[in-house]
């Protein structure tokens, strides 16, 4: 039973499950055997664990809001002290940058995301997450087809559009490849 608890805590540390899910699993382990159900508590499937990646748009939104507020505070300081007009640029630039980041973050909340997680043999972890502008990519490929002869009959733009229309947050594409001998794994999540 101690091994199961340790595994649950490792999953929380790795970010695979939330602390609330871990508390439920630990509580299920602590219940007496006669009160527990016939099936042992199971860990959430990978598809459910990966839904937490859909909330990444909140972090750039908060960062953009922070930069926007910082720019507004600089502007208030410049206007309240009647400083030279050149100092107003010091407030406008962060305000415009913060607003731009917030708009992009708002767009990414409904965008298709690509998440790549790699765990190497020596224990190193590499993680990338970014939104995929699939419609923009298909549009650029269609514009480039007359100028790049190799793209004419490939149908890559149609494949990108089909991927965008076929995948949603309710039906994400999840690929997990593990090498048990070396302990390496690659997770690709599009949704």
HUCORHU-V653166 format. One record per helix or strand of 3 or more residues. SS is the DSSP state (~ for helix, > for strand). FROM is the first residue (numbers start at 1). TO is the last residue. If there is no record, write none. Layout:
ss:SS from:FROM to:TO
ss:SS from:FROM to:TO
//
This chain:
ss:~ from:2 to:14
ss:~ from:19 to:30
ss:~ from:46 to:55
ss:~ from:57 to:80
ss:~ from:85 to:108
ss:> from:112 to:119
ss:> from:125 to:132
ss:~ from:134 to:144
ss:~ from:149 to:151
ss:~ from:156 to:166
ss:> from:173 to:179
ss:> from:184 to:190
//
